[in-house]
């Protein structure tokens, strides 16, 4: 898959901009603050319905406007698809596919697939668990768009359950509320089990690619790995005998064994876990068990990457995670999916020469690679291709190198 045309209206700094693209490598060059990242952010948003820079949509609208529009023409094989996404300040976002009637924004998920590398990726290693959960869930939705509804359902139930627990902490909890909490436990257990099951399968797919990617980017002296840490397992470790597992202490076992359980079995484990943690949750007024509190522990050699990896190793781990997601998407493409568009947003300026060259050599064979840089000198020689100069409010003619 590749992006042939991109058009933005009132998106970030652009009142209107149109960019024609082609397969292979395209480098957008322009000084910092000129708007290169805005273009890449728009492509990434079209793929994931989220920005890698901000957590809300409001900053995406050009100041003083009420909506922004992203239009794109994507080509896969001999077939082209026109996508349009309207980002609204005061109502739900809407999408269009091939100029059809408007649909929900999430209905366009999976059509445009991207893997975006950016300086913000350092948070994947150095940041809190929410960054790693978001990485997993965005990749999950890209591969299987139906899981967008899974995430939405879980977030909705979690919000309702937390509101009930908060009212209990405020002293407004009655026996009737307890019956309601039992109902929400069932809903949250089911939604959480579906999300956990999908995440565990995805981490299984990522791990061999992560090891391979890290070896490609480094001298291979250390091995990278990723281990999913579930609060479901934490509760078993802390309160196993009291959590209702005593009758069958081997039912879950170690974290890796969670992968062997079906969604129905994980649902039952969650119901038991909620019962075991209810007293603590009522005291604190918040849900303590569930995928919203899980983490992915990144391992480098024998130690956790967070807190132990050097700056260079941290960058290599971040890049390896993105490359692993790219390789997972390529696996999917071989069974009917689409090869993703690779986006490298101001990444090369952050890397030493060796890592620049290794990363460039790895990605140069992708169907389409979009790169941004402040100066052309930041781009390794391995990334030959089209150069586009970004200027205030738009772009200039391009050239090939």
Protein Blocks (a to p, Z undefined) as FASTA:
>chain_A
ZZfbdcdehiajbfbdcddddehjddddddehilmmmmmmmmmmmmnopafkbmbfklmp
cghiabdcddddddehjbccdddddddfkbccdddeehiacddfklmgokaccddddfkl
mmmmmmcfklmmmmmmmmmmmmmmmlmmmmmmmmmmmmmmmmmmmmmmnopacfklmmmm
mmmmmmmmmmmmmmmmmmmmmmmmmmmmmmmmmmmmmnolaccddddddfklmmmmmmmm
mnopmmmmmlnmpmklmmmpcfklmmmmmmmmmmmmmmmmmmnopafbdjklgccdddeh
jbcfehpacfklmmmmmmmmmmmmmmmmmmmmmnopacdddddehklmmpcfklmmmmmm
mmmmpmbdcdddfbfklpcfklgcddddddehiacddddZZ
